[in-house]
Amino acid sequence: MENKKNFITQCIKLPTSDEPLIEFKNVYKSYGNNKVLNGINFTVKKGENLVILGKSGSGKSVAVKCLVGLTKVDKGEIFISGKDITKLDEEELNRIRMKIGFLFQNGALYDSMTVRQNLVFTLQHNNKNLTEQETESAVKEALQNVGLEEAIDQLPAELSGGMRKRIGLARALIIKPEIIIYDEPTGGLDTITAREIIELIRNIGLKYNTSSIIITHDLTCAKYTGDRVIVLKDGLIKAEGSYKDIENNADDWVKSFFEK
Ligand SMILES: Nc1ncnc2c1ncn2[C@@H]1O[C@H](COP(=O)(O)OP(=O)(O)OP(=O)(O)O)[C@@H](O)[C@H]1O
């Protein structure tokens, strides 16, 4: 990030359309007596960044696993681009998953592969039948997007935590996803590096008009990446709105999120 003073003003609102790309309709999921999702309803529009806040164990990851069909819902529907993914078989689900990029907490890179090999592997895994030249330019573009072209031949172990996150983001981006899921994108990073990742999330959303779901405990991340924020509690959405709306919510439990 070149000018850290401009950080806040750089975070302009993403353009969104009214068309929901993702829609949770009355979704229930329990494990035994543990009612994790208790009738969840929310949408993510095209080009929108939705932040999911919630204390540990509130069901954020379960919601995302339901979205990508890794966990079967007990009841309810989840639409991606108008298709109810709860009704799809594994082959159809795989096609949908190819539209989704993931940034996992630790970047989830293959340690024995260089950055280039990690990115090429992801392309091949997504059945992108590209020529060698197209592959090379896709790798370059993905690395340019995260400002790390010079790391192309390095191994993940040679990179800092922040760099690994960026490469993880390049890997999510290389498949040109319509949706990106960020799991604790700023977790474990120092404040400056976290801000750089936040800015990347914003810039990538603007450049590619991707829809994003950002799972985080980090209020700064929620504030600057979220066009909309939902707060999960006891399997339900306890609050929903802009970060400002949530911050000013009158409910004591929601307020407790913002107490230092
Ligand atoms: N496969 C599973 N089997 C049984 N219980 C599960 C399973 N997956 C999740 N759970 C339970 O569902 C609840 C929600 O878990 P989840 O991982 O979604 O929380 P989270 O909000 O993502 O938490 P954190 O912020 O700590 O990552 C927890 O009580 C957890 O124990």
The ligand as an SDF file (V2000), in Angstrom:
LIG
                    3D

 31 33  0  0  0  0  0  0  0  0999 V2000
  -18.8390  -31.8930   11.0870 N   0  0  0  0  0  0  0  0  0  0  0  0
  -19.3320  -31.4750   12.2470 C   0  0  0  0  0  0  0  0  0  0  0  0
  -19.8280  -32.3510   13.1390 N   0  0  0  0  0  0  0  0  0  0  0  0
  -20.3690  -31.9460   14.3040 C   0  0  0  0  0  0  0  0  0  0  0  0
  -20.4510  -30.6400   14.6840 N   0  0  0  0  0  0  0  0  0  0  0  0
  -19.9600  -29.7260   13.8360 C   0  0  0  0  0  0  0  0  0  0  0  0
  -19.3790  -30.0930   12.5860 C   0  0  0  0  0  0  0  0  0  0  0  0
  -18.9910  -28.9430   11.9600 N   0  0  0  0  0  0  0  0  0  0  0  0
  -19.3050  -27.9250   12.7830 C   0  0  0  0  0  0  0  0  0  0  0  0
  -19.8820  -28.3820   13.8900 N   0  0  0  0  0  0  0  0  0  0  0  0
  -20.3800  -27.5550   15.0050 C   0  0  0  0  0  0  0  0  0  0  0  0
  -21.1080  -26.4730   14.4610 O   0  0  0  0  0  0  0  0  0  0  0  0
  -20.9320  -25.3030   15.2540 C   0  0  0  0  0  0  0  0  0  0  0  0
  -20.5100  -24.1510   14.3560 C   0  0  0  0  0  0  0  0  0  0  0  0
  -19.1930  -24.4180   13.8580 O   0  0  0  0  0  0  0  0  0  0  0  0
  -18.4770  -23.4320   12.8240 P   0  0  0  0  0  0  0  0  0  0  0  0
  -17.1730  -24.0760   12.4890 O   0  0  0  0  0  0  0  0  0  0  0  0
  -19.3890  -23.1190   11.7120 O   0  0  0  0  0  0  0  0  0  0  0  0
  -18.2380  -22.1380   13.7130 O   0  0  0  0  0  0  0  0  0  0  0  0
  -17.5590  -20.7660   13.2920 P   0  0  0  0  0  0  0  0  0  0  0  0
  -18.5710  -19.6970   13.5330 O   0  0  0  0  0  0  0  0  0  0  0  0
  -17.0040  -20.8730   11.9160 O   0  0  0  0  0  0  0  0  0  0  0  0
  -16.4050  -20.6690   14.3830 O   0  0  0  0  0  0  0  0  0  0  0  0
  -14.9030  -20.1070   14.3160 P   0  0  0  0  0  0  0  0  0  0  0  0
  -15.0310  -18.6090   14.2810 O   0  0  0  0  0  0  0  0  0  0  0  0
  -14.2940  -20.5780   15.5850 O   0  0  0  0  0  0  0  0  0  0  0  0
  -14.2500  -20.6730   13.0870 O   0  0  0  0  0  0  0  0  0  0  0  0
  -19.9250  -25.6520   16.3360 C   0  0  0  0  0  0  0  0  0  0  0  0
  -20.6370  -25.9320   17.5190 O   0  0  0  0  0  0  0  0  0  0  0  0
  -19.2610  -26.9080   15.8130 C   0  0  0  0  0  0  0  0  0  0  0  0
  -18.8440  -27.7500   16.8560 O   0  0  0  0  0  0  0  0  0  0  0  0
  1  2  1  0
  2  3  1  0
  2  7  2  0
  3  4  2  0
  4  5  1  0
  5  6  2  0
  6  7  1  0
  6 10  1  0
  7  8  1  0
  8  9  2  0
  9 10  1  0
 10 11  1  0
 11 12  1  0
 11 30  1  0
 12 13  1  0
 13 14  1  0
 13 28  1  0
 14 15  1  0
 15 16  1  0
 16 17  2  0
 16 18  1  0
 16 19  1  0
 19 20  1  0
 20 21  2  0
 20 22  1  0
 20 23  1  0
 23 24  1  0
 24 25  2  0
 24 26  1  0
 24 27  1  0
 28 29  1  0
 28 30  1  0
 30 31  1  0
M  END
$$$$
